[in-house]
C-alpha cells in the first residue's frame, strides 16, 4: 500500500505503513519520505498530530 494522501489516511493505517516500511528497509525517515514523494516534515507533522513522534534511535514512530 502506498501513501497517496497522508492527510486523509486513517491514522492507524498510516502509522502501520510508515513503521513497517522503516523497519523493512529504509535507513531513516528522509529515505522513506522520498520514496513516497512526500516531505519528511509533512509526514512527521501528520503523525505528530496523531500523537506519534519519530524516534531516530529506533527508526520508528512511537506515542509519547
DSSP file (Angstrom, degrees, kcal/mol; ACC not computed):
  #  RESIDUE AA STRUCTURE BP1 BP2  ACC     N-H-->O    O-->H-N    N-H-->O    O-->H-N    TCO  KAPPA ALPHA  PHI   PSI    X-CA   Y-CA   Z-CA
    1    1 A X              0   0    0      0, 0.0     2,-0.3     0, 0.0     0, 0.0   0.000 360.0 360.0 360.0 138.1    0.0    0.0    0.0
    2    2 A X        -     0   0    0     34,-0.0     2,-1.0     3,-0.0     3,-0.2  -0.690 360.0-115.6-105.1 158.7    1.3    3.5   -0.9
    3    3 A X        +     0   0    0     -2,-0.3     3,-0.2     1,-0.2    11,-0.0  -0.810  44.8 158.1 -93.7  99.8    0.8    6.8    0.9
    4    4 A X  S    S+     0   0    0     -2,-1.0     2,-0.2     1,-0.2    -1,-0.2   0.809  77.5   9.7 -92.1 -34.2   -1.2    8.8   -1.7
    5    5 A X    >>  -     0   0    0     -3,-0.2     3,-1.4     1,-0.1     4,-1.1  -0.671  62.6-178.6-148.2  87.8   -2.7   11.3    0.7
    6    6 A X  T 34 S+     0   0    0      1,-0.3     3,-0.1    -3,-0.2    -1,-0.1   0.772  81.4  63.1 -60.4 -27.6   -1.3   11.1    4.2
    7    7 A X  T 34 S+     0   0    0      1,-0.2    -1,-0.3     3,-0.0    -2,-0.0   0.788 112.2  34.2 -70.0 -26.5   -3.7   13.9    5.4
    8    8 A X  T <4 S+     0   0    0     -3,-1.4    -1,-0.2     2,-0.1    -2,-0.2   0.519  92.9 110.2-105.9  -7.5   -6.8   11.8    4.7
    9    9 A X  S  < S-     0   0    0     -4,-1.1     2,-0.1     1,-0.1    -6,-0.0  -0.394  82.3 -95.4 -73.0 145.3   -5.5    8.3    5.5
   10   10 A X     >  -     0   0    0      1,-0.1     4,-2.7    -2,-0.1     3,-0.3  -0.377  35.1-128.6 -55.8 130.9   -6.8    6.5    8.6
   11   11 A X  H  > S+     0   0    0      1,-0.2     4,-2.6     2,-0.2     5,-0.2   0.864 105.3  50.4 -56.0 -41.9   -4.2    7.2   11.4
   12   12 A X  H  > S+     0   0    0      2,-0.2     4,-2.1     1,-0.2    -1,-0.2   0.892 113.1  46.2 -65.8 -38.7   -3.8    3.6   12.4
   13   13 A X  H  > S+     0   0    0     -3,-0.3     4,-2.7     2,-0.2     5,-0.2   0.924 112.4  50.3 -69.2 -44.4   -3.1    2.5    8.8
   14   14 A X  H  X S+     0   0    0     -4,-2.7     4,-2.6     1,-0.2     5,-0.2   0.941 112.1  47.2 -58.3 -48.9   -0.7    5.4    8.2
   15   15 A X  H  X S+     0   0    0     -4,-2.6     4,-2.7    -5,-0.2     5,-0.3   0.914 112.7  49.9 -60.3 -43.9    1.3    4.6   11.3
   16   16 A X  H  X S+     0   0    0     -4,-2.1     4,-2.2    -5,-0.2    -1,-0.2   0.918 112.4  46.2 -62.2 -44.7    1.4    0.9   10.4
   17   17 A X  H  X S+     0   0    0     -4,-2.7     4,-2.6     2,-0.2     5,-0.2   0.945 114.6  47.3 -63.2 -48.4    2.6    1.5    6.8
   18   18 A X  H  X S+     0   0    0     -4,-2.6     4,-2.4    -5,-0.2    -2,-0.2   0.943 114.9  44.3 -61.6 -49.9    5.2    4.0    7.9
   19   19 A X  H  X S+     0   0    0     -4,-2.7     4,-2.2    -5,-0.2    -1,-0.2   0.874 113.3  51.8 -66.0 -35.7    6.6    1.9   10.7
   20   20 A X  H  X S+     0   0    0     -4,-2.2     4,-2.3    -5,-0.3    -1,-0.2   0.947 111.6  46.1 -63.7 -47.1    6.6   -1.3    8.6
   21   21 A X  H  <>S+     0   0    0     -4,-2.6     5,-0.9     1,-0.2     4,-0.4   0.884 112.5  50.6 -64.6 -38.2    8.5    0.5    5.8
   22   22 A X  H >X5S+     0   0    0     -4,-2.4     3,-0.7    -5,-0.2     4,-0.6   0.914 113.8  45.8 -63.4 -41.5   11.0    2.0    8.2
   23   23 A X  H 3<5S+     0   0    0     -4,-2.2    -2,-0.2     1,-0.2    -1,-0.2   0.845 112.0  51.5 -69.5 -35.1   11.6   -1.5    9.7
   24   24 A X  T 3<5S-     0   0    0     -4,-2.3    -1,-0.2    -5,-0.2    -2,-0.2   0.291 133.4 -36.7 -95.1  10.8   11.9   -3.3    6.4
   25   25 A X  T <45S+     0   0    0     -3,-0.7     2,-0.6    -4,-0.4    -3,-0.2   0.596  91.3 112.4 153.2   6.6   14.5   -1.3    4.6
   26   26 A X     << -     0   0    0     -5,-0.9    -1,-0.3    -4,-0.6     3,-0.1  -0.911  49.2-148.8-106.9 128.9   14.6    2.4    4.9
   27   27 A X  S    S-     0   0    0     -2,-0.6     2,-0.3     1,-0.1    -1,-0.1   0.822  73.7 -20.7 -62.4 -32.4   17.6    3.9    6.7
   28   28 A X  S  > S-     0   0    0     -3,-0.1     4,-1.9     1,-0.1     3,-0.2  -0.955  76.4 -79.6-164.1-179.6   15.6    6.8    8.0
   29   29 A X  H  > S+     0   0    0     -2,-0.3     4,-2.8     1,-0.2     5,-0.2   0.849 121.2  57.7 -62.1 -37.1   12.6    9.0    7.7
   30   30 A X  H  > S+     0   0    0      2,-0.2     4,-2.1     1,-0.2    -1,-0.2   0.915 106.7  48.4 -62.4 -43.7   14.1   11.0    4.9
   31   31 A X  H  > S+     0   0    0      2,-0.2     4,-1.8     1,-0.2    -1,-0.2   0.922 113.3  47.8 -61.2 -45.0   14.6    7.9    2.7
   32   32 A X  H  X S+     0   0    0     -4,-1.9     4,-1.8     1,-0.2    -2,-0.2   0.935 110.9  50.0 -62.6 -47.4   11.0    6.8    3.4
   33   33 A X  H  X>S+     0   0    0     -4,-2.8     5,-2.4     1,-0.2     4,-0.8   0.887 108.1  54.0 -60.7 -39.6    9.5   10.2    2.6
   34   34 A X  H ><5S+     0   0    0     -4,-2.1     3,-0.6     1,-0.2    -1,-0.2   0.896 106.3  52.3 -62.4 -40.0   11.5   10.4   -0.7
   35   35 A X  H 3<5S+     0   0    0     -4,-1.8    -1,-0.2     1,-0.2    -2,-0.2   0.897 112.9  44.6 -62.5 -39.2   10.1    7.0   -1.8
   36   36 A X  H 3<5S-     0   0    0     -4,-1.8    -1,-0.2     2,-0.2    -2,-0.2   0.549 110.4-121.8 -82.8  -7.8    6.5    8.2   -1.1
   37   37 A X  T <<5S+     0   0    0     -4,-0.8     2,-0.3    -3,-0.6    -3,-0.2   0.855  74.2 117.9  70.0  33.8    7.1   11.6   -2.8
   38   38 A X  S   <S-     0   0    0     -5,-2.4    -1,-0.3    -6,-0.1    -2,-0.2  -0.948  71.8-101.8-130.4 149.4    6.2   13.4    0.4
   39   39 A X     >  -     0   0    0     -2,-0.3     4,-2.4     1,-0.1     5,-0.2  -0.482  22.3-133.8 -71.4 140.7    8.2   15.7    2.5
   40   40 A X  H  > S+     0   0    0      1,-0.2     4,-2.6     2,-0.2     5,-0.2   0.856 108.5  54.1 -63.3 -32.9    9.6   14.2    5.7
   41   41 A X  H  > S+     0   0    0      2,-0.2     4,-2.4     1,-0.2    -1,-0.2   0.905 108.8  48.5 -66.4 -40.8    8.5   17.3    7.6
   42   42 A X  H  > S+     0   0    0      2,-0.2     4,-2.2     1,-0.2    -2,-0.2   0.921 113.8  45.9 -64.4 -44.5    4.9   16.9    6.3
   43   43 A X  H  X S+     0   0    0     -4,-2.4     4,-2.1     2,-0.2     5,-0.2   0.924 114.2  47.8 -65.1 -44.9    4.9   13.2    7.2
   44   44 A X  H  X S+     0   0    0     -4,-2.6     4,-2.0    -5,-0.2    -2,-0.2   0.889 111.7  51.0 -63.8 -39.2    6.3   13.8   10.6
   45   45 A X  H  X S+     0   0    0     -4,-2.4     4,-2.0     2,-0.2    -1,-0.2   0.897 108.5  51.9 -65.6 -40.7    3.9   16.6   11.3
   46   46 A X  H  X S+     0   0    0     -4,-2.2     4,-0.8     1,-0.2    -2,-0.2   0.931 112.9  43.8 -62.1 -46.0    0.9   14.5   10.3
   47   47 A X  H  <>S+     0   0    0     -4,-2.1     5,-2.8     1,-0.2     3,-0.3   0.828 109.6  57.0 -70.9 -30.4    1.9   11.7   12.7
   48   48 A X  H ><5S+     0   0    0     -4,-2.0     3,-1.5     1,-0.2    -1,-0.2   0.878 100.6  58.2 -65.4 -36.9    2.6   14.3   15.4
   49   49 A X  H 3<5S+     0   0    0     -4,-2.0    -1,-0.2     1,-0.3    -2,-0.2   0.811 106.8  49.2 -58.8 -29.4   -1.0   15.5   15.1
   50   50 A X  T 3<5S-     0   0    0     -4,-0.8    -1,-0.3    -3,-0.3    -2,-0.2   0.426 128.0 -99.6 -91.8  -1.1   -2.0   12.0   15.9
   51   51 A X  T < 5S+     0   0    0     -3,-1.5    13,-1.2     1,-0.3     2,-0.4   0.620  83.9 120.9  95.0  14.5    0.3   11.8   18.9
   52   52 A X  E   < -A   63   0A   0     -5,-2.8     2,-0.4    11,-0.2    -1,-0.3  -0.913  39.7-166.6-115.9 140.8    3.2    9.9   17.4
   53   53 A X  E     -A   62   0A   0      9,-3.0     9,-2.2    -2,-0.4     2,-0.2  -0.966  26.6-108.9-129.9 141.4    6.8   11.1   17.2
   54   54 A X  E     -A   61   0A   0     -2,-0.4     2,-0.6     7,-0.2     7,-0.2  -0.485  24.5-160.8 -71.6 131.3    9.8    9.9   15.2
   55   55 A X  E >>> -A   60   0A   0      5,-2.8     4,-1.6    -2,-0.2     5,-1.3  -0.911   2.7-167.8-112.7 100.4   12.5    8.2   17.3
   56   56 A X  T 345S+     0   0    0     -2,-0.6    -1,-0.1     1,-0.2     5,-0.0   0.824  84.2  61.4 -60.1 -31.9   15.7    8.1   15.2
   57   57 A X  T 345S+     0   0    0      1,-0.2    -1,-0.2     3,-0.1    -2,-0.0   0.824 119.7  25.9 -66.8 -29.8   17.4    5.7   17.6
   58   58 A X  T <45S-     0   0    0     -3,-1.0    -1,-0.2     2,-0.2    -2,-0.2   0.471 102.9-130.3-107.0  -6.2   14.8    3.0   16.9
   59   59 A X  T  <5S+     0   0    0     -4,-1.6     2,-0.3     1,-0.2    -3,-0.2   0.911  71.3  96.0  55.9  48.3   13.8    4.3   13.4
   60   60 A X  E   <S-A   55   0A   0     -5,-1.3    -5,-2.8    -7,-0.1     2,-0.4  -0.982  76.9-103.9-155.7 164.8   10.1    4.3   14.2
   61   61 A X  E     +A   54   0A   0     -2,-0.3     2,-0.3    -7,-0.2    -7,-0.2  -0.797  40.7 177.2 -93.0 135.2    7.2    6.4   15.3
   62   62 A X  E     -A   53   0A   0     -9,-2.2    -9,-3.0    -2,-0.4     2,-0.2  -0.948  32.8-104.6-134.7 155.6    6.0    5.9   18.9
   63   63 A X  E      A   52   0A   0     -2,-0.3   -11,-0.2   -11,-0.2   -12,-0.1  -0.528 360.0 360.0 -74.6 145.3    3.4    7.5   21.1
   64   64 A X              0   0    0    -13,-1.2    -1,-0.1    -2,-0.2   -12,-0.1   0.420 360.0 360.0-101.2 360.0    4.7    9.9   23.7
